[in-house]
Amino acid sequence: MYALPGQGAGGHDRLPAVGGGGRHAAAPWPPRQGGLRSTVREELLTRQLAEQLAGRTGLRVLDVGCGQGTQTVRLARAGHAVTGVDPDPVTLGAAQAAVAAEPADVQARVRLIGGDGHACGRWFPPRSFDVVLCHGALMYLADPDPLLAALARVLDTGGVLSLLVRNADALAMRPALAGDWRTALAAFDSYRCTDRYGVPARAHRLGELTTTLSGISVPLRHWYGVRVFTDAAPDEAAPVDGRQLAQLLDAEERAGRQDPYRQVAGLLHLVGAK
């Protein structure tokens, strides 16, 4: 396991570390995870991040709210040193299991930490990372600005900040496509939503986040839509196989790059550059 920036080989004793290379018993992952919606989300994020990081190798990556570790593992496979942070022991256990299944060289590039992303400003010195991911975490915060400021602080000059949020300008799409007109009507001009596990959450608007990113000196460089066509898919929908899945992902990727399609995507992927 690599040492964090500015640390010795033994790591930082204030970090509530969870060993990425150890084989600890992982708690069961939520049963609806891993279906079509999750597959589309992770595959599109992987393609979009690859585009934004093209030609850059050996980067220091922080993945805040790393969940089951999908992007953490994929970036480590690509040769980057990745620190994953998540406050939930169930999801972090799933990430541990995913890392433990990788070859030794990939395991050595991963550090998993149990804790809140707000503490990153205390754990890591300024400019510790070249890339910071925060995918799906802002929607559960009443005020995301303190976390965004903390992430901007640990991002190095020239670094990339990757955010994934629920699209407030498209909240009516999913219930309307399901024929739930009452919920669709209530979703217009709203920031409130409920995630697929029934947890209250908050959506964000592209224009407002663009202003926020400029305010923390990480101006928006590019943005994508994620799940234009499949956001309304049932949670239990299994991923399709082979050629059909490849075509689906290609269609989603193309729609997520161009207007007007990306404007009504279920999720927005914003990429800022410091």
C-alpha positions as CSV (number, residue, x, y, z in Angstrom):
1,M,0.0,0.0,0.0
2,Y,1.4,3.4,-1.0
3,A,2.1,6.2,1.5
4,L,-0.2,9.2,1.2
5,P,1.4,12.5,0.0
6,G,3.6,14.0,2.6
7,Q,3.6,10.9,4.7
8,G,6.2,8.3,5.6
9,A,5.8,4.6,4.5
10,G,3.8,4.0,7.7
11,G,1.0,6.4,6.8
12,H,-0.7,9.1,8.9
13,D,-1.7,8.0,12.3
14,R,-4.7,10.2,12.3
15,L,-6.3,8.5,9.3
16,P,-9.0,5.9,10.1
17,A,-7.5,3.7,7.5
18,V,-9.0,0.5,6.1
19,G,-6.4,-1.6,4.5
20,G,-7.0,-1.9,0.7
21,G,-5.0,-5.0,0.3
22,G,-6.4,-7.0,3.3
23,R,-9.1,-9.6,2.9
24,H,-11.7,-8.5,5.4
25,A,-15.2,-9.8,5.4
26,A,-17.3,-7.5,3.4
27,A,-20.9,-6.6,4.4
28,P,-23.5,-7.6,1.8
29,W,-23.9,-5.0,-1.0
30,P,-27.4,-3.6,-1.5
31,P,-29.3,-6.1,-3.7
32,R,-30.3,-3.5,-6.4
33,Q,-26.7,-2.4,-7.0
34,G,-25.2,-3.7,-10.2
35,G,-28.2,-3.5,-12.5
36,L,-28.5,-1.7,-15.8
37,R,-28.6,1.8,-14.2
38,S,-25.4,1.3,-12.2
39,T,-23.7,-0.3,-15.2
40,V,-24.5,2.7,-17.4
41,R,-23.4,5.1,-14.8
42,E,-20.0,3.5,-14.1
43,E,-19.2,2.8,-17.8
44,L,-20.0,6.3,-18.8
45,L,-18.0,7.8,-16.0
46,T,-15.1,5.6,-16.9
47,R,-15.2,6.7,-20.5
48,Q,-15.6,10.4,-19.6
49,L,-12.8,10.3,-17.0
50,A,-10.5,8.6,-19.5
51,E,-11.1,11.4,-21.9
52,Q,-10.4,14.1,-19.3
53,L,-7.2,12.4,-18.1
54,A,-5.9,11.3,-21.5
55,G,-2.1,11.3,-21.6
56,R,-1.6,11.7,-17.9
57,T,-0.1,8.8,-15.9
58,G,0.8,8.1,-12.3
59,L,-1.7,10.6,-10.9
60,R,-2.6,11.1,-7.3
61,V,-6.4,10.5,-7.0
62,L,-8.8,11.1,-4.2
63,D,-12.2,9.3,-4.5
64,V,-14.6,10.9,-2.0
65,G,-17.7,8.7,-1.4
66,C,-16.0,5.9,-3.3
67,G,-18.8,3.4,-2.5
68,Q,-18.1,-0.1,-3.8
69,G,-14.9,1.2,-5.3
70,T,-15.6,0.8,-9.0
71,Q,-13.8,4.0,-10.1
72,T,-11.2,3.5,-7.4
73,V,-10.2,0.1,-8.8
74,R,-10.4,1.2,-12.5
75,L,-8.1,4.2,-11.9
76,A,-5.7,2.0,-10.0
77,R,-5.6,-0.5,-12.8
78,A,-4.7,2.4,-15.1
79,G,-1.6,3.1,-13.0
80,H,-2.8,5.9,-10.7
81,A,-2.4,6.0,-6.9
82,V,-5.9,6.2,-5.5
83,T,-7.2,7.0,-2.0
84,G,-10.9,6.0,-1.5
85,V,-12.9,7.6,1.3
86,D,-16.4,6.5,2.4
87,P,-18.3,6.8,5.7
88,D,-20.4,3.7,5.3
89,P,-18.9,0.4,6.5
90,V,-21.1,-1.6,4.2
91,T,-20.1,0.1,1.0
92,L,-16.5,0.3,2.2
93,G,-16.5,-3.4,2.8
94,A,-17.6,-3.9,-0.8
95,A,-14.7,-1.7,-1.9
96,Q,-12.3,-3.8,0.2
97,A,-13.5,-7.0,-1.4
98,A,-13.1,-5.5,-4.9
99,V,-9.6,-4.3,-4.2
100,A,-8.6,-7.6,-2.6
101,A,-9.6,-9.4,-5.8
102,E,-7.1,-7.4,-7.8
103,P,-3.5,-8.3,-8.6
104,A,-0.9,-7.2,-6.0
105,D,0.3,-4.3,-8.1
106,V,-3.2,-2.8,-8.2
107,Q,-3.8,-3.4,-4.5
108,A,-0.5,-1.5,-3.8
109,R,-1.9,1.6,-5.5
110,V,-5.1,1.8,-3.3
111,R,-5.7,3.2,0.1
112,L,-9.2,2.9,1.6
113,I,-10.3,5.1,4.5
114,G,-13.5,5.0,6.5
115,G,-14.6,8.6,7.2
116,D,-16.4,11.7,6.1
117,G,-15.1,13.7,3.1
118,H,-15.3,16.9,5.1
119,A,-12.3,15.7,7.1
120,C,-10.1,15.7,4.0
121,G,-8.9,19.2,4.8
122,R,-7.5,17.8,8.1
123,W,-6.1,14.6,6.8
124,F,-4.3,15.9,3.7
125,P,-2.2,18.9,3.1
126,P,-3.0,21.4,0.4
127,R,-2.4,20.3,-3.2
128,S,-2.1,16.6,-2.3
129,F,-4.0,15.3,-5.3
130,D,-4.0,15.7,-9.0
131,V,-7.6,14.4,-9.4
132,V,-10.5,14.5,-6.9
133,L,-13.7,12.6,-7.5
134,C,-16.9,13.2,-5.7
135,H,-19.6,11.1,-7.4
136,G,-23.1,11.0,-5.9
137,A,-22.2,12.5,-2.5
138,L,-23.3,16.1,-2.8
139,M,-26.9,15.1,-3.2
140,Y,-27.0,14.0,0.5
141,L,-25.6,17.3,1.9
142,A,-27.8,20.2,3.0
143,D,-24.9,22.5,2.2
144,P,-22.3,21.1,-0.3
145,D,-20.2,24.2,-0.3
146,P,-17.9,23.3,2.7
147,L,-17.1,19.9,1.2
148,L,-16.4,21.5,-2.2
149,A,-14.1,24.0,-0.6
150,A,-12.2,21.2,1.2
151,L,-11.8,19.3,-2.0
152,A,-10.6,22.4,-3.9
153,R,-8.0,22.9,-1.1
154,V,-6.4,19.4,-1.5
155,L,-6.4,19.7,-5.4
156,D,-3.1,20.6,-6.9
157,T,-2.6,23.3,-9.5
158,G,-3.7,21.9,-12.9
159,G,-5.7,19.3,-11.1
160,V,-9.1,17.9,-12.1
161,L,-12.3,17.9,-10.0
162,S,-15.0,15.4,-11.1
163,L,-18.5,15.8,-9.7
164,L,-21.6,13.6,-10.3
165,V,-24.9,15.1,-9.2
166,R,-28.6,14.6,-9.7
167,N,-29.9,17.0,-12.4
168,A,-32.5,19.3,-10.9
169,D,-33.5,20.5,-14.4
170,A,-34.7,17.0,-15.3
171,L,-36.4,15.8,-12.0
172,A,-39.8,15.4,-13.7
173,M,-38.5,13.1,-16.4
174,R,-38.3,9.8,-14.4
175,P,-41.7,10.0,-12.8
176,A,-43.3,11.2,-15.9
177,L,-41.9,8.4,-18.0
178,A,-43.3,6.0,-15.4
179,G,-46.7,7.6,-15.6
180,D,-46.5,9.2,-12.1
181,W,-47.9,12.6,-13.1
182,R,-48.4,13.8,-9.5
183,T,-44.8,13.4,-8.7
184,A,-43.7,14.8,-12.0
185,L,-45.7,18.0,-11.5
186,A,-44.2,18.4,-8.0
187,A,-40.7,18.0,-9.5
188,F,-40.8,21.1,-11.6
189,D,-38.8,23.9,-10.1
190,S,-37.8,21.6,-7.2
191,Y,-34.4,20.5,-5.8
192,R,-35.9,17.7,-3.8
193,C,-35.8,14.1,-4.9
194,T,-35.7,10.6,-3.4
195,D,-32.9,8.2,-4.3
196,R,-33.7,4.6,-5.4
197,Y,-33.4,3.4,-1.9
198,G,-36.0,5.8,-0.6
199,V,-33.5,8.2,1.0
200,P,-34.3,12.0,0.6
201,A,-31.8,13.7,-1.5
202,R,-31.1,17.0,-3.3
203,A,-30.6,17.7,-7.0
204,H,-28.3,20.5,-8.4
205,R,-28.5,22.8,-11.4
206,L,-25.7,23.2,-13.8
207,G,-25.6,27.0,-13.8
208,E,-25.4,27.2,-10.0
209,L,-22.7,24.6,-9.7
210,T,-20.8,26.4,-12.5
211,T,-20.8,29.6,-10.3
212,T,-19.7,27.6,-7.3
213,L,-16.8,26.0,-9.1
214,S,-15.6,29.4,-10.3
215,G,-15.8,30.7,-6.7
216,I,-13.5,27.9,-5.4
217,S,-11.0,28.5,-8.3
218,V,-11.8,25.3,-10.1
219,P,-13.8,26.6,-13.1
220,L,-15.9,24.2,-15.1
221,R,-14.0,22.8,-18.0
222,H,-16.6,20.3,-19.4
223,W,-19.8,18.7,-18.5
224,Y,-21.7,15.5,-19.6
225,G,-25.1,14.0,-19.2
226,V,-25.2,10.6,-17.6
227,R,-28.2,8.2,-18.1
228,V,-30.2,10.1,-20.7
229,F,-32.1,7.1,-21.9
230,T,-31.9,4.6,-19.0
231,D,-32.5,6.7,-15.9
232,A,-36.1,5.5,-15.8
233,A,-35.1,1.9,-16.1
234,P,-36.4,-0.3,-13.2
235,D,-33.9,-0.9,-10.4
236,E,-34.1,-4.6,-10.9
237,A,-33.4,-4.4,-14.6
238,A,-30.4,-6.6,-15.4
239,P,-27.6,-5.4,-17.7
240,V,-28.1,-6.5,-21.3
241,D,-25.3,-8.5,-22.8
242,G,-22.9,-8.3,-25.7
243,R,-23.6,-6.2,-28.8
244,Q,-26.8,-4.7,-27.4
245,L,-25.1,-3.4,-24.3
246,A,-22.3,-1.9,-26.4
247,Q,-24.8,-0.2,-28.6
248,L,-26.7,1.1,-25.6
249,L,-23.6,2.5,-24.0
250,D,-22.5,4.2,-27.3
251,A,-26.0,5.8,-27.6
252,E,-25.8,7.0,-24.0
253,E,-22.3,8.3,-24.5
254,R,-23.2,10.2,-27.6
255,A,-26.4,11.7,-26.0
256,G,-24.4,12.7,-22.9
257,R,-22.1,14.8,-25.0
258,Q,-24.6,16.9,-27.0
259,D,-27.6,19.2,-26.5
260,P,-30.5,18.9,-26.1
261,Y,-30.1,15.3,-24.9
262,R,-27.6,15.9,-22.1
263,Q,-29.8,18.6,-20.6
264,V,-32.4,16.1,-19.6
265,A,-30.0,13.4,-18.3
266,G,-30.8,12.0,-14.9
267,L,-27.3,12.8,-13.7
268,L,-24.7,15.5,-14.6
269,H,-21.0,14.9,-14.6
270,L,-19.1,18.2,-14.2
271,V,-15.4,18.4,-14.6
272,G,-13.5,21.4,-13.2
273,A,-9.8,22.3,-13.7
274,K,-7.8,24.2,-11.1
